[in-house]
Each structure stands twice: as C-alpha cells, then as structure tokens.
Amino acid sequence: MPVSDMGSFFESRDEWLPQLYQDKWDVFVKLATLVLADQQAAEDAVAAAFVTSYRRDPQLHSYQHAVTYLGTAVANKVRGRQPAERDTTPPRDPEELAYWCLRGLSARQRQALILKLATVDLSDDEIADTLGMSVHGVRNNEAKALTTIGETLRPGSHTNPGQADPRVEAVVRSALGTIMESIHPNSRYDDITSQISRQPRRPAKWIVALACLVALGVGIALPLLGSHDSSTTSNPQPTPVAPTPQISDKSLSTIQTGLEVFYLGREDGLVHRELRDLPTLGDRLGTAVGAVLNVAPLDPNYTSGWAAGQVNRASVTGNRITLDLSASAFDQFQSGDQVKRAVQQLVVTATEAVGDRTGNKSVRILIDGSPNLPIIGKPAADFVDQGLAQCARVWVDSPQAGATVPVGKVAISGLAQPTVSVMTYEVKSPRGGQTITSGQINISAADGDQWRPWSATVTMPKGEYGVVIREGNRVVDNKVVTAK
C-alpha cells in the first residue's frame, strides 16, 4: 500500500495501531471494496486484519515495514472472503463495463490490477511484497488481467480486442478512481479495540488432533493458518507414501520451527536460504513447499520463482518426491530459463525438507495431477538437485533480514560453499553509511564437498544497521537489523 514519510515510528503495538488506523483505514477499506464489491465485507476484512496483526505483535522495524505487513494481512483476509456476485447482464457504460469485467477475473489478477491502477505511488516490488508473490508474478497477473478485460469489452468501448491496449488501462484506472471517490468508510476503531480486548477462542486439543489426522490421512496440505483462493481442484488418487509418524504432542504443533525455505536472489538468480518459523501444512515437506509458493521472503533482495498456489499433494515414495501443485502456481512462467530456476528452488527446498543431503532423491512435479508442465512440457525424467553451482556461495542464517537483536554482542552465522576461503563482516549505519565495526569471519575446516559453517561475534549499539558479508572484496549478502 502507499507509504508516507512519517519521520518517526512507534514500535509498540499500542502506539502503531492508532497510528496506522488513522493513516490507512480509509484507503485499505476502499481498495478492499474494489476487490469484493461489498463495502461491509471489506470493512470486516480490514478490521480483522488490524485485530490479527495486533494480536500477533510482529517485530515492525519501520513505518514502511508496518504498512506492508498490515497490507499483506488485509490482502489475505480479503482473499478469504467471497466477492459479491455481479449482474449477469453487462452494463453499457464503458467504465462500468470495465469494472464488471474486472470482477470476473481471478482473485490474484483482481488484487494485482487494483493495487497497480487504484494507487498513486505503489511499485510492482511493493505490490509483490503485499501480495506475497514475485515481481514477475505481479506483472504477469496485471498483463493477463488487462488482456482479458480488453477481450471482453464490447466494440466501441475504447479497446482493441485481443491486445493489452494501453487504452484499456486508462478506462480501468478511471473506473476504479470513480468508484473509490464514492466509497465512504465507516469508523470501526471502537469495534477493532473491542475485538482485541476479547481473548480469541482456541480450539480444543482433540479438534486439532482430528484435523491433523484428516490432513495427513488424505495426503493434502491444509493450512491451519493463512488463506488461499477459493478455487478448488480434485486430487489424484494417492500413491503409497512414506509411513506417517504417530500423533504425539510434538506432531500436533501448529508451527514448524527452523524450516529451511529457499528463494532466488533478485540480482544473481541463485538459490538463497532463510530459516523460518511457519504455520504447519501437515508435515515439514508440505509446509516448506507451501512456503515457496505463498510466503514472501524476509529479505527484500530475494524473491520466489513461483506464483501463489496450493500444494495438492507432497509425498515421498522411495527415492522419489512427488509435488502436485495447483495451476495457479505456474502462472508467472514466461521462459524456459525462468522455469529452470524456479524448479531448482523447489527441488532444493523439497530435498532439504526430507533430509536428503546426498542428492539421491529426485523430484516429480505435477500440475493438478498432470505431468505436462507449462512451457517445458512433460519432462523426460524427474528433476534432481543441480548442486552447488545453482546456489549462492554464502548463506546467512542469523540474523535474518528485519530482525531485532539485543544491544551488545550479537552472533552472526550461516553456511559457505567448500571453496570459500576468506570472509569478512562490516556493520554499517544504513543512513549515513558509517562503519560501526568490522572484522574477520571464522569458517570451519573443509569437509569434502559439504557446506561449511561460519560465524562471528559483532558488537552493536542501539539503532538500525546493515550487516554486510563479503567473500574477499565482493559483497555476498547484506541484512538490515535493529539493535534494541
């Protein structure tokens, strides 16, 4: 969502709640109303996003971070609601017809196009962060949406059917602007604070256990938290899979901790790693694969090669991992190279999730049960891990981008490829670029072709800093963190 320069930001949730409500309630409600075509449902969704964000009490390190976090919460709440039904008869007015066409698009296309055309200063990068998808996915959804609207508009409505005519964008933009001006959000702050004061009801343990048993038994991924598009797909007949672990208190946890999720560097296109604590999708494999599809990276320098989608099935049979994904996960592919990088991202994530560090397991990828993948068709063989050449030479595990660390001594650590020999760190002020401290990084002894752990201890006074990691003279990563 659009970001204003606030100058200062209050990190306490009791302070940022009224601040963000005052700044963003109206615009969030207006944008949500454009998506749902129902102002009451939109206000309910935005209010729920405020309540959920407050209760989770995230570590928000800047005003922009807070707005993006809340915008993502709003997008998820909106996506989980059914839009109002549109009239079966198309209107005659060009702007009304353009909005009528927009309401017939998929949820992802509607959200991406509305955020693009109904906001003044929102970039594709910011839209991607808000919707939890890649920049390529955002642009692909925008282009498809405009093309579909252009093909649907009747002759004489300022479009060239079959093309993404720029005049279509102008008509849609004007239509959204007119509608936004007619929306007058009601004040819901008292309702939000009232909901916050009531403790959320938690399901009984036997209900959680039953839900886990059902999810594991049918072999599908059902998130206990989060949301997806309302479209559903039929699952193929399940094949024999690895034995399901016995239900215990540990397996009933709704959070997978220290989960290895792999993303692509925006500049280098290589595989980077983040260790995440995420809501479980039934098991570690399904959770990790679901995260690649639907969870935005913490580091703004990373992205996912995949569009938002559903994990229909994630299973292991012998040395084969089978991943059946919904068609929406493949929406942003436009070239063979893009498919290749995205596949490697998924292969590394899946093999690490099942603990295969030997490269023995292959990965079979299906699209709603079919082996015929977009652009590349049906692969001649399963996909395998292409090795170190596809990965960044250094991974930073701690601290994560955007993390809050204690003032004083802070441990930084990660993994390096076996050929990395010299590494250094530098802690810098991100505003003035002043170096606070720097030094050598300790790398463990080489062990064949295995990744090598590295670590260092740095001293940080109170404030926001960039932790710059170098291999030789080359910067390999940079994490912005806050010491407090």
C-alpha positions as CSV (number, residue, x, y, z in Angstrom):
1,M,0.0,0.0,0.0
2,P,1.2,3.6,-0.4
3,V,3.7,4.6,2.1
4,S,4.1,8.1,3.5
5,D,7.1,9.6,5.2
6,M,6.2,9.6,8.9
7,G,9.6,10.6,10.2
8,S,9.2,8.5,13.3
9,F,7.6,5.1,14.0
10,F,6.3,3.7,17.3
11,E,7.3,0.1,17.6
12,S,4.8,-0.7,20.4
13,R,1.6,-2.2,19.1
14,D,-0.5,0.1,21.3
15,E,1.1,3.0,19.5
16,W,1.3,1.8,15.9
17,L,-2.3,0.6,16.0
18,P,-4.0,4.0,16.2
19,Q,-1.2,5.5,14.0
20,L,-1.9,3.0,11.2
21,Y,-5.6,3.1,11.7
22,Q,-5.6,6.9,11.2
23,D,-3.3,6.7,8.2
24,K,-4.5,3.6,6.4
25,W,-8.1,2.6,7.4
26,D,-9.8,4.6,4.7
27,V,-7.5,3.5,1.8
28,F,-7.5,-0.1,2.9
29,V,-11.3,-0.2,3.0
30,K,-11.6,1.5,-0.4
31,L,-9.1,-1.0,-2.0
32,A,-10.8,-4.0,-0.3
33,T,-14.2,-2.7,-1.5
34,L,-12.9,-2.6,-5.1
35,V,-11.9,-6.3,-4.8
36,L,-15.0,-7.5,-3.1
37,A,-17.6,-5.1,-4.5
38,D,-19.1,-5.1,-1.0
39,Q,-18.2,-2.3,1.5
40,Q,-19.5,-4.1,4.6
41,A,-17.4,-7.3,3.8
42,A,-14.4,-5.1,3.0
43,E,-14.7,-3.2,6.4
44,D,-15.0,-6.6,8.2
45,A,-11.9,-7.9,6.4
46,V,-9.8,-4.9,7.1
47,A,-10.9,-4.8,10.8
48,A,-10.0,-8.5,11.1
49,A,-6.5,-7.7,9.6
50,F,-5.9,-5.0,12.2
51,V,-7.0,-7.3,15.1
52,T,-4.9,-10.2,13.8
53,S,-1.8,-8.0,13.3
54,Y,-2.2,-6.6,16.8
55,R,-2.6,-10.0,18.5
56,R,0.5,-11.4,16.6
57,D,2.5,-8.4,17.8
58,P,5.1,-8.7,15.0
59,Q,8.5,-7.0,15.2
60,L,8.0,-4.0,13.0
61,H,11.2,-2.0,12.5
62,S,9.9,0.9,10.3
63,Y,6.7,2.6,9.2
64,Q,7.1,1.1,5.7
65,H,7.5,-2.4,7.2
66,A,4.4,-1.9,9.3
67,V,2.3,-0.7,6.3
68,T,3.5,-3.6,4.2
69,Y,2.8,-6.1,7.0
70,L,-0.7,-4.8,7.5
71,G,-1.3,-4.6,3.8
72,T,-0.4,-8.3,3.4
73,A,-2.8,-9.1,6.3
74,V,-5.6,-7.2,4.6
75,A,-4.9,-9.0,1.3
76,N,-5.1,-12.4,3.0
77,K,-8.3,-11.5,4.8
78,V,-9.9,-10.2,1.6
79,R,-8.8,-13.3,-0.4
80,G,-10.6,-15.4,2.2
81,R,-13.9,-13.7,1.5
82,Q,-16.4,-14.3,-1.3
83,P,-16.9,-11.3,-3.5
84,A,-20.4,-10.0,-4.2
85,E,-22.0,-11.6,-7.2
86,R,-22.0,-9.4,-10.3
87,D,-25.0,-9.0,-12.5
88,T,-25.4,-11.4,-15.4
89,T,-26.1,-8.6,-17.9
90,P,-23.0,-6.5,-18.8
91,P,-23.6,-2.7,-18.3
92,R,-23.4,-0.4,-21.3
93,D,-21.3,2.4,-19.8
94,P,-17.6,1.8,-20.7
95,E,-16.2,2.4,-17.2
96,E,-19.0,0.3,-15.6
97,L,-18.3,-2.4,-18.1
98,A,-14.6,-2.3,-17.4
99,Y,-15.2,-2.8,-13.7
100,W,-17.8,-5.6,-14.4
101,C,-15.1,-7.4,-16.4
102,L,-12.5,-6.9,-13.6
103,R,-14.9,-8.5,-11.2
104,G,-14.9,-11.6,-13.3
105,L,-11.1,-12.1,-13.0
106,S,-9.3,-14.5,-10.7
107,A,-8.7,-13.2,-7.1
108,R,-4.9,-12.7,-7.8
109,Q,-5.5,-10.8,-11.0
110,R,-8.1,-8.6,-9.4
111,Q,-5.8,-7.7,-6.4
112,A,-2.7,-7.1,-8.5
113,L,-4.5,-4.9,-11.0
114,I,-6.4,-2.9,-8.4
115,L,-3.2,-2.2,-6.4
116,K,-1.5,-1.2,-9.6
117,L,-4.2,1.1,-11.0
118,A,-6.0,2.4,-7.9
119,T,-2.9,3.6,-6.0
120,V,-0.7,6.5,-6.9
121,D,2.8,5.5,-5.9
122,L,2.8,1.7,-5.4
123,S,5.6,0.0,-7.3
124,D,5.5,-3.6,-8.6
125,D,8.0,-4.5,-5.9
126,E,5.7,-3.2,-3.1
127,I,2.7,-4.9,-4.7
128,A,4.7,-8.2,-4.7
129,D,5.6,-7.7,-1.0
130,T,2.0,-7.0,-0.1
131,L,0.6,-10.0,-2.1
132,G,3.4,-12.4,-1.1
133,M,4.4,-13.1,-4.7
134,S,7.3,-12.3,-7.0
135,V,7.5,-9.2,-9.2
136,H,7.3,-11.4,-12.3
137,G,4.1,-12.8,-10.9
138,V,2.6,-9.4,-10.3
139,R,3.4,-8.2,-13.8
140,N,2.1,-11.4,-15.3
141,N,-1.2,-11.1,-13.5
142,E,-1.5,-7.4,-14.4
143,A,-0.9,-8.1,-18.1
144,K,-3.3,-11.1,-18.2
145,A,-6.0,-9.1,-16.4
146,L,-5.7,-6.2,-18.8
147,T,-5.7,-8.5,-21.8
148,T,-8.8,-10.4,-20.5
149,I,-10.7,-7.1,-19.9
150,G,-9.7,-5.8,-23.4
151,E,-11.0,-9.0,-25.0
152,T,-14.3,-8.9,-23.0
153,L,-15.2,-5.3,-23.6
154,R,-17.6,-4.8,-26.5
155,P,-16.6,-3.0,-29.7
156,G,-16.7,0.8,-29.3
157,S,-15.5,0.7,-25.7
158,H,-12.0,2.2,-26.4
159,T,-10.2,-1.1,-26.7
160,N,-8.5,-3.3,-29.3
161,P,-9.8,-6.8,-28.6
162,G,-7.1,-9.5,-28.2
163,Q,-4.4,-7.0,-27.2
164,A,-3.3,-5.4,-23.9
165,D,-4.2,-2.0,-25.3
166,P,-3.0,0.9,-23.1
167,R,-6.4,2.5,-23.6
168,V,-7.9,-0.5,-21.6
169,E,-5.6,0.5,-18.7
170,A,-6.9,4.1,-18.9
171,V,-10.5,3.0,-18.8
172,V,-10.0,0.7,-15.9
173,R,-8.0,3.2,-14.0
174,S,-10.7,5.9,-14.5
175,A,-13.4,3.4,-13.4
176,L,-11.6,2.5,-10.2
177,G,-10.9,6.1,-9.4
178,T,-14.6,7.0,-9.8
179,I,-15.7,4.1,-7.6
180,M,-13.1,4.9,-4.9
181,E,-14.4,8.5,-4.7
182,S,-17.9,7.1,-4.0
183,I,-16.8,4.9,-1.1
184,H,-17.1,6.5,2.4
185,P,-15.7,4.1,5.0
186,N,-17.4,3.9,8.4
187,S,-15.4,4.3,11.6
188,R,-14.6,0.9,13.1
189,Y,-11.9,1.7,15.6
190,D,-14.0,1.1,18.6
191,D,-15.1,-2.3,17.1
192,I,-11.4,-3.2,16.5
193,T,-10.3,-2.4,20.0
194,S,-13.3,-4.2,21.4
195,Q,-12.4,-7.3,19.4
196,I,-8.8,-7.0,20.6
197,S,-9.9,-6.9,24.3
198,R,-11.7,-10.2,23.9
199,Q,-9.5,-13.2,24.1
200,P,-9.7,-15.4,20.9
201,R,-11.2,-18.8,21.5
202,R,-8.8,-21.6,20.9
203,P,-9.9,-25.0,19.6
204,A,-9.9,-27.9,21.9
205,K,-6.9,-30.2,21.6
206,W,-9.0,-33.1,20.3
207,I,-10.2,-30.9,17.4
208,V,-6.6,-30.0,16.5
209,A,-5.6,-33.7,16.7
210,L,-8.6,-34.7,14.5
211,A,-7.7,-32.0,11.9
212,C,-4.1,-33.2,11.7
213,L,-5.2,-36.8,11.3
214,V,-7.6,-35.9,8.5
215,A,-5.0,-33.8,6.7
216,L,-2.3,-36.4,6.9
217,G,-4.6,-39.3,6.1
218,V,-5.8,-37.9,2.7
219,G,-2.3,-36.5,1.8
220,I,-3.2,-32.9,1.2
221,A,-1.9,-29.7,2.6
222,L,-4.5,-27.8,4.7
223,P,-3.0,-24.7,6.4
224,L,-4.2,-24.2,10.0
225,L,-3.4,-20.5,9.4
226,G,-3.4,-18.4,6.3
227,S,-5.7,-18.4,3.2
228,H,-5.8,-19.3,-0.4
229,D,-8.0,-18.5,-3.4
230,S,-11.5,-20.1,-3.2
231,S,-11.0,-22.2,-6.3
232,T,-10.5,-26.0,-5.7
233,T,-9.0,-28.8,-7.6
234,S,-9.6,-32.5,-7.5
235,N,-6.7,-34.5,-6.1
236,P,-5.3,-37.5,-7.9
237,Q,-5.5,-41.0,-6.3
238,P,-2.8,-41.1,-3.7
239,T,0.1,-43.4,-4.1
240,P,1.9,-45.3,-1.3
241,V,4.0,-42.8,0.7
242,A,6.5,-42.9,3.5
243,P,4.9,-44.1,6.8
244,T,3.0,-41.3,8.6
245,P,4.6,-40.6,12.0
246,Q,2.4,-41.4,15.1
247,I,0.5,-38.5,16.5
248,S,2.1,-37.0,19.6
249,D,2.1,-33.7,21.4
250,K,5.1,-32.7,19.3
251,S,3.4,-33.6,16.0
252,L,0.3,-31.5,16.9
253,S,2.3,-28.3,16.9
254,T,0.9,-25.7,14.5
255,I,4.3,-24.2,13.9
256,Q,7.3,-25.7,12.0
257,T,10.4,-24.1,13.5
258,G,13.7,-23.6,11.8
259,L,12.2,-24.5,8.4
260,E,14.6,-24.2,5.5
261,V,12.9,-22.2,2.8
262,F,14.8,-21.3,-0.3
263,Y,14.4,-18.3,-2.5
264,L,16.1,-16.8,-5.6
265,G,18.3,-13.7,-5.5
266,R,16.7,-10.8,-7.4
267,E,20.1,-9.9,-8.9
268,D,22.0,-13.2,-9.2
269,G,19.1,-15.6,-9.7
270,L,20.9,-18.1,-7.4
271,V,19.3,-20.1,-4.5
272,H,19.4,-18.4,-1.1
273,R,18.2,-19.8,2.2
274,E,16.0,-18.4,5.1
275,L,15.3,-20.3,8.3
276,R,11.6,-19.6,9.1
277,D,9.1,-20.5,11.8
278,L,5.8,-21.0,9.9
279,P,2.3,-22.4,10.4
280,T,2.3,-26.1,9.6
281,L,0.7,-27.6,6.5
282,G,0.6,-31.1,7.9
283,D,4.3,-32.1,7.7
284,R,7.6,-30.5,7.0
285,L,7.7,-31.2,3.3
286,G,4.3,-29.7,2.6
287,T,5.0,-26.7,4.8
288,A,8.3,-25.9,3.1
289,V,6.8,-26.3,-0.4
290,G,3.8,-24.2,0.5
291,A,6.1,-21.5,1.8
292,V,7.9,-21.3,-1.5
293,L,4.6,-20.7,-3.2
294,N,2.9,-18.4,-0.7
295,V,5.3,-16.9,1.8
296,A,7.2,-13.8,0.8
297,P,10.9,-13.8,1.9
298,L,12.0,-11.6,4.8
299,D,14.9,-10.2,2.7
300,P,13.7,-7.8,0.0
301,N,16.7,-8.9,-2.1
302,Y,15.1,-12.3,-2.5
303,T,12.1,-13.4,-4.5
304,S,10.3,-16.7,-5.4
305,G,10.2,-18.1,-8.9
306,W,6.7,-19.3,-8.2
307,A,3.3,-17.7,-8.1
308,A,0.8,-18.1,-5.2
309,G,-0.7,-21.6,-5.4
310,Q,-1.9,-24.6,-3.5
311,V,0.0,-27.8,-2.6
312,N,-2.4,-30.5,-3.7
313,R,-0.1,-33.3,-2.5
314,A,3.5,-33.6,-1.3
315,S,4.7,-37.2,-0.7
316,V,7.8,-39.4,-0.7
317,T,7.9,-42.9,-2.2
318,G,11.3,-44.5,-2.1
319,N,13.8,-42.0,-3.7
320,R,11.0,-40.0,-5.4
321,I,9.4,-36.9,-4.0
322,T,6.1,-36.0,-5.7
323,L,4.8,-32.5,-5.6
324,D,1.4,-31.9,-7.1
325,L,0.7,-28.1,-7.4
326,S,-2.3,-26.1,-8.4
327,A,-2.2,-24.5,-11.9
328,S,-2.1,-21.0,-10.3
329,A,1.5,-21.7,-9.0
330,F,2.7,-21.8,-12.6
331,D,1.0,-18.5,-13.7
332,Q,4.1,-16.3,-13.9
333,F,6.3,-18.5,-16.1
334,Q,7.3,-16.9,-19.4
335,S,10.6,-18.6,-20.4
336,G,12.4,-21.9,-20.1
337,D,15.2,-20.3,-18.1
338,Q,12.6,-18.9,-15.6
339,V,11.1,-22.4,-15.2
340,K,14.6,-23.9,-14.7
341,R,15.5,-21.5,-11.9
342,A,12.1,-22.0,-10.2
343,V,12.3,-25.8,-10.4
344,Q,15.8,-25.7,-8.8
345,Q,14.4,-23.5,-6.0
346,L,11.6,-26.1,-5.4
347,V,13.9,-29.1,-5.7
348,V,16.4,-27.8,-3.1
349,T,13.5,-26.9,-0.8
350,A,11.9,-30.3,-1.1
351,T,15.1,-32.4,-0.7
352,E,16.2,-30.4,2.3
353,A,12.8,-30.8,3.9
354,V,13.0,-34.6,3.8
355,G,16.6,-34.6,5.0
356,D,18.2,-35.7,1.7
357,R,21.7,-34.1,1.7
358,T,23.1,-36.9,-0.5
359,G,21.3,-36.0,-3.7
360,N,19.8,-39.4,-4.0
361,K,16.2,-38.3,-4.2
362,S,14.5,-36.9,-7.4
363,V,11.5,-34.7,-7.6
364,R,8.5,-35.2,-9.8
365,I,6.4,-32.0,-10.3
366,L,2.8,-32.2,-11.4
367,I,0.2,-29.5,-12.3
368,D,-3.2,-30.6,-10.9
369,G,-2.2,-34.2,-11.4
370,S,-0.8,-33.8,-14.9
371,P,2.9,-34.2,-15.7
372,N,2.6,-31.7,-18.7
373,L,4.2,-28.5,-17.3
374,P,3.9,-25.0,-18.9
375,I,6.5,-24.1,-21.5
376,I,8.7,-27.1,-21.0
377,G,6.0,-29.8,-21.4
378,K,6.4,-33.2,-19.9
379,P,10.0,-33.7,-18.5
380,A,11.8,-36.8,-19.8
381,A,12.9,-37.6,-16.2
382,D,12.4,-36.4,-12.7
383,F,14.2,-33.2,-11.5
384,V,17.4,-33.6,-9.4
385,D,19.4,-31.2,-7.3
386,Q,21.9,-29.5,-9.7
387,G,24.4,-29.0,-6.9
388,L,26.4,-26.0,-5.6
389,A,26.5,-24.2,-8.9
390,Q,22.9,-23.2,-8.6
391,C,23.3,-21.8,-5.0
392,A,24.7,-18.6,-3.6
393,R,28.2,-19.1,-2.3
394,V,27.3,-17.9,1.2
395,W,24.1,-18.2,3.1
396,V,23.3,-16.0,6.1
397,D,21.1,-17.8,8.7
398,S,21.4,-15.3,11.6
399,P,20.4,-12.6,11.9
400,Q,17.5,-12.7,9.4
401,A,16.6,-9.5,7.5
402,G,14.5,-7.2,9.5
403,A,15.3,-9.0,12.8
404,T,15.5,-7.2,16.2
405,V,18.6,-8.2,18.2
406,P,19.8,-7.3,21.7
407,V,22.2,-4.4,22.1
408,G,25.7,-5.6,22.7
409,K,27.3,-8.8,21.4
410,V,25.4,-10.4,18.5
411,A,26.3,-13.7,16.9
412,I,26.1,-13.8,13.1
413,S,26.3,-17.2,11.3
414,G,25.5,-19.2,8.3
415,L,26.9,-21.7,5.7
416,A,29.6,-21.3,3.0
417,Q,30.4,-23.4,0.0
418,P,33.6,-25.5,0.4
419,T,35.7,-23.3,-2.0
420,V,35.0,-20.1,0.1
421,S,38.2,-19.2,1.9
422,V,38.2,-15.6,3.1
423,M,35.1,-13.9,4.6
424,T,34.7,-10.6,6.4
425,Y,31.8,-8.7,8.0
426,E,31.1,-5.0,8.4
427,V,28.3,-3.4,10.4
428,K,27.3,-0.1,8.9
429,S,24.7,2.6,9.5
430,P,22.2,2.3,6.7
431,R,21.5,6.0,6.6
432,G,25.0,7.6,6.6
433,G,27.0,4.5,5.6
434,Q,29.3,4.9,8.6
435,T,31.1,1.8,9.6
436,I,30.4,0.8,13.2
437,T,32.6,-2.3,13.4
438,S,34.2,-4.8,11.0
439,G,36.3,-8.0,11.3
440,Q,37.2,-11.5,10.1
441,I,34.7,-14.4,9.9
442,N,35.7,-17.8,11.1
443,I,35.0,-20.6,8.6
444,S,35.1,-24.2,9.8
445,A,37.5,-26.7,8.2
446,A,36.7,-28.1,4.8
447,D,34.9,-31.4,4.7
448,G,34.9,-32.6,1.2
449,D,32.2,-31.0,-0.9
450,Q,30.0,-30.2,2.2
451,W,28.8,-26.8,3.2
452,R,31.0,-25.2,5.9
453,P,29.5,-23.4,8.9
454,W,30.8,-19.9,9.5
455,S,30.3,-17.5,12.4
456,A,31.5,-14.3,14.0
457,T,30.5,-12.1,17.0
458,V,29.9,-8.4,16.5
459,T,29.1,-5.6,18.8
460,M,26.0,-3.4,18.1
461,P,24.9,-0.3,19.9
462,K,21.3,0.7,19.9
463,G,20.0,1.5,16.4
464,E,19.4,0.2,12.9
465,Y,22.3,-1.3,10.9
466,G,23.3,-3.1,7.8
467,V,25.3,-6.3,8.3
468,V,27.4,-6.6,5.2
469,I,29.0,-10.0,4.5
470,R,31.9,-10.2,2.0
471,E,33.8,-13.0,0.3
472,G,37.1,-11.4,-0.4
473,N,36.2,-8.0,-1.7
474,R,32.8,-9.0,-3.1
475,V,29.6,-8.3,-1.1
476,V,27.6,-11.6,-0.9
477,D,24.8,-10.5,1.4
478,N,23.5,-7.6,3.4
479,K,21.0,-7.8,6.2
480,V,19.3,-4.8,7.8
481,V,18.7,-5.4,11.5
482,T,17.7,-3.3,14.6
483,A,19.5,-3.5,17.9
484,K,17.4,-2.5,20.9
